[in-house]
Amino acid sequence: MNAASLVLLALVAQATHPTANTETKARAQALLKEGTTLYQAGDLAGALEKFNQAYTEYPSPKLLFNIGQTERDLGRPAEAMVALERFLAEAIDAPPDMSADAKKSVVELQPKLGRLLIECPTPGAEISVDGRVVGLAPVEGLIWVAPGRHQVVARHPTTTPAIEDVDVVAGRVHTAVMRLQSLATPAIVAPVATPALAIEQRAAPSATPSPARADAGWWLGRKWTWVAAGSAVVFVATAAIFGTAMQSKFNSLNNSCGSASKSTVACGDNEIASVTTLKDTANAFWGLAGAAVLTAGVLFFVEGRPVTVAPMAGETTGLLASVRY
């Protein structure tokens, strides 16, 4: 958009509007002038803010030309397309050169954008795209969006929100179907099977294979089993280290002072105590390793299996009950 178009708009926007008073028009004209100055100075964001404020004060469709062209220059093609299409549809008395510029921009923007067709069977649901409300269901027409991923959200006071991410490709129409679920969902009561029927169901395998469990497989669903097994490995390794150190120390003392035939020097109490300490430590870790192995074996057959506690007498589980894995 060039400066001449902006100045021209500043003049034509003074045309009489049936619902606007003189004071409102004056405020809008001042905002429009400020926006034009900012645009010419290169402050596009500031200019767009002033143009939008002017449109709020004085909703003339001719102002949509400034808004649309500034959005385009800011790199917001979808917003620019919306404003320019509204300008062409509503500003039927706009000067021919302004309409021609708007049509040229629309033609240039079309191949760079995609469109969304939003279907929502819940009347009155609020539809938003990337956080911007685009209307209430049913949404009429197509919505211009830039290529890339966009989030469509549908909300209604009586339902849970519906959210869908749509990957948009330029030049194509993408459909987003928003199905809302009611908050007041009736409870589903399962029929109670008779004891005989329950026995038959347990005895006969189901004709339809059940879906695979997330912990299927003997290696899954047994976290603590593998913790115990790993601990056993660590304890065994530690016991072996202390045992090797004890044996090495014992051999050293035995060679230096343990045999009267080899040496007349007796082993000191501290040296003998160090061998004993290493032996006791090694034995302690061997004991821990054995306990860890036993724990891992028990957990392997217990962990990850469903536990059923059934009363053996009456209907209340108490002292007389059976626990099955």
C-alpha positions as CSV (number, residue, x, y, z in Angstrom):
1,M,0.0,0.0,0.0
2,N,1.4,3.5,-0.9
3,A,1.0,6.7,1.0
4,A,-1.3,8.1,-1.6
5,S,-3.9,5.4,-0.9
6,L,-3.7,6.2,2.8
7,V,-4.2,10.0,2.3
8,L,-7.1,9.3,0.0
9,L,-8.7,7.1,2.6
10,A,-8.3,9.8,5.2
11,L,-10.4,12.1,2.9
12,V,-13.1,9.6,1.8
13,A,-13.6,8.4,5.4
14,Q,-15.1,11.8,6.1
15,A,-18.2,10.8,4.2
16,T,-21.4,11.0,6.2
17,H,-22.1,7.9,8.3
18,P,-25.8,7.7,9.4
19,T,-25.1,6.3,12.9
20,A,-22.0,8.4,13.8
21,N,-22.0,11.8,15.4
22,T,-19.6,14.6,14.7
23,E,-17.5,13.9,17.8
24,T,-17.1,10.2,17.0
25,K,-16.1,11.0,13.5
26,A,-13.6,13.5,14.7
27,R,-11.9,11.0,17.0
28,A,-11.8,8.4,14.2
29,Q,-10.4,10.9,11.8
30,A,-7.7,11.8,14.3
31,L,-6.8,8.2,14.9
32,L,-6.7,7.6,11.1
33,K,-4.4,10.5,10.6
34,E,-2.0,9.2,13.4
35,G,-2.0,5.8,11.8
36,T,-1.2,7.2,8.4
37,T,1.7,9.1,9.9
38,L,3.0,6.0,11.7
39,Y,2.7,3.9,8.5
40,Q,4.7,6.4,6.5
41,A,7.3,6.4,9.2
42,G,7.6,2.6,8.9
43,D,5.9,1.8,12.3
44,L,3.5,-0.7,10.9
45,A,2.4,-2.2,14.2
46,G,1.6,1.2,15.6
47,A,-0.2,2.2,12.5
48,L,-2.3,-1.0,12.6
49,E,-3.3,-0.3,16.2
50,K,-4.5,3.2,15.3
51,F,-6.4,1.9,12.3
52,N,-8.2,-0.6,14.5
53,Q,-9.0,2.0,17.0
54,A,-10.4,4.2,14.3
55,Y,-12.6,1.4,13.1
56,T,-13.9,0.8,16.6
57,E,-14.8,4.5,16.9
58,Y,-16.2,4.8,13.3
59,P,-16.9,1.4,11.7
60,S,-16.6,2.5,8.1
61,P,-15.8,-0.5,5.8
62,K,-13.3,1.8,4.0
63,L,-11.1,1.6,7.0
64,L,-10.7,-2.2,6.4
65,F,-8.6,-1.3,3.4
66,N,-6.0,0.3,5.6
67,I,-6.2,-2.6,8.1
68,G,-5.9,-5.3,5.4
69,Q,-3.0,-3.7,3.6
70,T,-1.1,-3.1,6.9
71,E,-1.7,-6.7,8.0
72,R,-0.3,-7.9,4.7
73,D,2.8,-5.7,5.1
74,L,3.3,-7.1,8.6
75,G,3.4,-10.6,7.2
76,R,-0.1,-11.7,8.4
77,P,-1.6,-12.9,5.2
78,A,-4.7,-14.6,6.8
79,E,-5.7,-11.5,8.7
80,A,-5.1,-9.4,5.7
81,M,-7.2,-11.6,3.5
82,V,-10.2,-11.4,5.9
83,A,-10.0,-7.6,6.1
84,L,-9.6,-7.1,2.4
85,E,-12.5,-9.5,1.5
86,R,-14.7,-7.6,3.9
87,F,-13.6,-4.3,2.4
88,L,-14.5,-5.5,-1.1
89,A,-17.9,-6.9,0.0
90,E,-19.0,-4.0,2.2
91,A,-17.3,-0.8,0.8
92,I,-19.4,-0.8,-2.4
93,D,-18.8,3.0,-2.8
94,A,-15.0,2.8,-2.4
95,P,-13.0,4.6,-5.1
96,P,-12.1,2.3,-8.0
97,D,-8.3,2.5,-7.5
98,M,-8.7,1.4,-3.9
99,S,-10.9,-1.5,-4.9
100,A,-8.4,-2.5,-7.6
101,D,-5.5,-2.5,-5.1
102,A,-7.5,-4.6,-2.7
103,K,-8.4,-7.1,-5.5
104,K,-4.8,-7.3,-6.5
105,S,-3.7,-8.1,-3.0
106,V,-6.4,-10.7,-2.6
107,V,-5.2,-12.5,-5.8
108,E,-1.6,-12.4,-4.5
109,L,-2.5,-13.8,-1.1
110,Q,-4.8,-16.6,-2.2
111,P,-2.1,-19.1,-3.3
112,K,-0.2,-18.5,-0.1
113,L,-3.0,-19.6,2.2
114,G,-5.0,-22.6,3.1
115,R,-8.7,-22.8,4.3
116,L,-10.5,-24.5,7.1
117,L,-13.9,-26.0,6.9
118,I,-15.1,-26.4,10.5
119,E,-18.1,-28.7,11.2
120,C,-19.6,-28.8,14.6
121,P,-23.0,-30.6,15.3
122,T,-23.5,-28.6,18.5
123,P,-25.4,-25.4,17.8
124,G,-24.1,-22.3,19.6
125,A,-20.6,-23.8,20.4
126,E,-17.9,-21.2,20.3
127,I,-15.2,-22.0,17.7
128,S,-11.7,-20.6,17.9
129,V,-8.6,-21.1,15.8
130,D,-5.3,-20.6,17.5
131,G,-7.0,-18.8,20.4
132,R,-9.0,-16.4,18.1
133,V,-12.8,-16.7,18.2
134,V,-14.1,-17.1,14.6
135,G,-17.8,-17.6,15.4
136,L,-20.5,-19.8,16.8
137,A,-21.5,-23.2,15.3
138,P,-22.5,-23.7,12.7
139,V,-19.6,-21.7,11.2
140,E,-20.5,-20.5,7.7
141,G,-17.9,-20.4,4.9
142,L,-14.3,-21.2,5.0
143,I,-11.6,-19.7,7.2
144,W,-8.3,-18.4,5.8
145,V,-5.2,-19.6,7.6
146,A,-1.5,-19.6,7.0
147,P,0.2,-22.9,6.1
148,G,1.3,-24.9,9.1
149,R,-0.3,-26.5,12.2
150,H,-3.3,-24.8,13.7
151,Q,-5.4,-25.7,16.8
152,V,-9.1,-25.6,16.5
153,V,-11.1,-25.6,19.8
154,A,-14.9,-25.9,20.2
155,R,-16.5,-24.9,23.6
156,H,-20.0,-25.1,25.0
157,P,-21.2,-24.6,28.6
158,T,-22.9,-28.1,28.6
159,T,-20.0,-30.1,27.1
160,T,-16.3,-30.8,27.4
161,P,-14.1,-28.8,25.0
162,A,-13.1,-30.5,21.7
163,I,-9.6,-29.8,20.5
164,E,-8.1,-30.8,17.1
165,D,-4.8,-29.9,15.5
166,V,-4.9,-29.5,11.8
167,D,-1.9,-29.3,9.4
168,V,-2.7,-26.8,6.7
169,V,-1.2,-26.8,3.2
170,A,-1.4,-23.7,1.0
171,G,-4.0,-23.9,-1.7
172,R,-6.1,-26.7,0.0
173,V,-9.2,-26.9,2.1
174,H,-9.0,-28.9,5.3
175,T,-12.0,-30.1,7.3
176,A,-12.1,-30.1,11.1
177,V,-15.0,-32.0,12.7
178,M,-15.5,-30.9,16.3
179,R,-17.7,-33.4,18.2
180,L,-18.5,-32.3,21.8
181,Q,-19.3,-34.7,24.6
182,S,-22.0,-33.9,27.0
183,L,-21.0,-33.3,30.6
184,A,-24.0,-35.3,31.9
185,T,-23.1,-38.7,30.7
186,P,-25.4,-41.4,32.0
187,A,-23.8,-44.1,34.0
188,I,-23.6,-47.5,32.4
189,V,-24.6,-50.3,34.8
190,A,-23.3,-53.7,33.9
191,P,-25.6,-56.7,34.4
192,V,-24.7,-58.9,37.4
193,A,-24.0,-62.5,36.2
194,T,-25.3,-65.5,38.1
195,P,-22.7,-67.7,39.8
196,A,-23.2,-70.5,37.3
197,L,-22.7,-68.1,34.4
198,A,-19.7,-66.6,36.0
199,I,-18.1,-70.1,36.3
200,E,-18.8,-70.8,32.7
201,Q,-17.3,-67.5,31.6
202,R,-14.1,-68.3,33.5
203,A,-13.9,-71.8,32.3
204,A,-14.5,-71.1,28.6
205,P,-12.0,-68.9,26.7
206,S,-13.4,-65.8,25.0
207,A,-13.9,-66.1,21.3
208,T,-12.7,-62.5,20.9
209,P,-9.1,-62.0,21.8
210,S,-8.7,-59.4,24.6
211,P,-6.5,-56.4,23.8
212,A,-2.9,-56.8,24.7
213,R,-2.0,-55.5,28.2
214,A,0.5,-52.8,28.5
215,D,2.6,-55.0,30.8
216,A,2.3,-58.2,28.7
217,G,5.5,-60.3,28.6
218,W,7.4,-61.9,31.4
219,W,10.0,-59.1,31.6
220,L,7.4,-56.3,31.9
221,G,5.3,-55.2,34.9
222,R,8.0,-56.5,37.4
223,K,9.8,-53.4,38.4
224,W,10.6,-54.5,42.0
225,T,11.7,-58.0,40.7
226,W,14.4,-56.4,38.7
227,V,15.4,-54.1,41.5
228,A,15.9,-57.1,43.7
229,A,17.8,-59.0,41.0
230,G,20.0,-56.0,40.4
231,S,20.7,-55.6,44.1
232,A,21.6,-59.3,44.2
233,V,24.2,-58.7,41.5
234,V,25.7,-55.7,43.4
235,F,25.8,-57.6,46.7
236,V,27.5,-60.6,45.0
237,A,30.1,-58.4,43.4
238,T,30.8,-56.5,46.7
239,A,31.1,-59.8,48.6
240,A,33.5,-61.1,46.0
241,I,35.6,-58.0,46.3
242,F,35.8,-58.2,50.1
243,G,36.4,-62.0,50.0
244,T,39.3,-61.5,47.5
245,A,40.8,-58.8,49.7
246,M,40.4,-61.0,52.8
247,Q,42.1,-63.9,51.0
248,S,44.9,-61.7,49.8
249,K,45.5,-60.3,53.3
250,F,45.4,-63.8,54.8
251,N,47.9,-65.1,52.4
252,S,50.2,-62.2,53.0
253,L,50.1,-62.6,56.8
254,N,50.4,-66.4,56.5
255,N,53.6,-65.9,54.4
256,S,55.1,-63.3,56.7
257,C,54.2,-64.3,60.2
258,G,51.7,-67.1,60.1
259,S,54.0,-70.1,60.1
260,A,56.5,-70.7,62.8
261,S,58.7,-72.6,60.4
262,K,59.0,-69.6,58.1
263,S,59.2,-66.7,60.6
264,T,59.8,-66.1,64.3
265,V,57.7,-62.9,64.1
266,A,54.1,-63.3,65.4
267,C,51.2,-61.7,63.6
268,G,49.9,-58.6,65.3
269,D,46.4,-58.4,66.7
270,N,45.4,-55.5,64.4
271,E,46.5,-57.4,61.3
272,I,44.6,-60.5,62.4
273,A,41.6,-58.3,63.2
274,S,41.7,-56.7,59.7
275,V,41.4,-60.2,58.1
276,T,38.5,-61.0,60.4
277,T,36.8,-57.7,59.5
278,L,37.2,-58.4,55.8
279,K,35.8,-62.0,56.3
280,D,32.8,-60.7,58.3
281,T,32.0,-58.0,55.7
282,A,32.2,-60.5,52.8
283,N,29.9,-62.9,54.7
284,A,27.5,-60.1,55.4
285,F,27.3,-59.2,51.7
286,W,26.9,-62.9,50.7
287,G,24.0,-63.0,53.1
288,L,22.4,-59.9,51.6
289,A,23.0,-61.4,48.1
290,G,21.1,-64.5,49.1
291,A,18.2,-62.5,50.6
292,A,18.0,-60.4,47.4
293,V,18.0,-63.6,45.2
294,L,15.2,-65.1,47.3
295,T,13.2,-61.8,47.2
296,A,13.6,-61.6,43.4
297,G,12.4,-65.2,43.0
298,V,9.3,-64.5,45.1
299,L,8.5,-61.2,43.3
300,F,9.0,-62.9,39.9
301,F,6.0,-65.1,40.6
302,V,3.9,-62.5,42.4
303,E,4.6,-59.1,41.0
304,G,2.6,-57.9,38.0
305,R,-0.3,-60.4,38.4
306,P,-3.8,-59.4,39.4
307,V,-4.6,-60.2,43.0
308,T,-8.1,-61.4,44.0
309,V,-9.3,-61.5,47.6
310,A,-12.4,-63.6,47.9
311,P,-14.3,-64.3,51.2
312,M,-14.5,-68.0,52.1
313,A,-17.6,-67.5,54.2
314,G,-20.3,-64.9,54.0
315,E,-20.2,-61.7,51.8
316,T,-17.6,-59.8,53.8
317,T,-13.8,-60.4,53.5
318,G,-12.5,-61.0,57.0
319,L,-10.3,-63.4,58.7
320,L,-11.5,-66.3,56.5
321,A,-10.5,-65.3,53.0
322,S,-8.5,-66.6,50.1
323,V,-6.0,-64.7,48.2
324,R,-5.3,-65.8,44.6
325,Y,-2.7,-64.6,42.0
